[in-house]
Amino acid sequence: MKKTLIAIGVLLTSMTSFADEAPATSKNDTQPATASAATQPAPIESGKQYGVLPFQPSPDKEVVEFFSFNCPSCFKFESEYHTPEMIAKALPKDAKFRRYHLENFGPLAKELAEAWAIANVLGIEDKASDALYKAVQTDRSIKTVDDIKAVFASLGVDAEKFEKTQKSFLVKAFMAQQTDSIKQLSPESIPMVVVNRKFFVNSRGLNASNSNDYIKDYARVTAYLVDLDPNVDVEKDKAESQEQAK
């Protein structure tokens, strides 16, 4: 099965910056295509609200969002629409929700990815995310590593603590996990949400009546995929492919 990846543009009014960096090979645009008048949630189906990736599923339930502070769509996805927060609330307690920053997308990508690791280790990822998005997307004040440190200083993390944490084993471990996930799942466009390393949410199949319903549907589909048996779905996909080939 050919891998399909997502580029989510949640009701954006401007896509210029993201479009310049998003690959032309992306098969899905998360800009809602048409409004739906349905009052009841649509049945969740493969090929509509989600797609299947050609990887072995993870042994545990997990949701991974790939993003970048350099990505305008990611900024809307989180800061304006709070989609990751909605997803986290919808997940069962035994599911882990991880967010990984791309290391090769936009200026200071590696440094921002490391800053994200530092924020997670310090337990200030929510505050750091808001502050870094604002600095990159709104204020456009991050030009150097020292500018990143200044953002952390505004959150109560001085340069000494930043650098000490940066050298810690926990940050190195987080970076290793982040890098491995990026290499394995190879997100070609962002934000991208992968469930159990086997499924991804296809936003073109979501309820696009309005932004609120769209985000709720995003969380609903993600929670559904966490408990979906990948073997059953793969067999279904094979049967559909064989039927289409006749």
ABEGO torsion letter per residue (X at the ends): XBBBBBBBBBGBABAAAAAAABBAABABBABBABBBABABBBBBBBGBABBBBBBBBBABBBBBBBBBAABAAAAAAAAAAGAAAAAAAABBAABBBBBBBBAABEBGAAAAAAAAAAAAAAGAAAAAAAAAAAAAAAAGABABAAAAAAAAAAAGBBAAAAAAAAABAAAAAAAAAAAAAAAAAGBABOBBBBBGGABBBBAAABBAABAAAAAAAAAAAAAAAAABBAAAAAAAAAAAAAAAAX
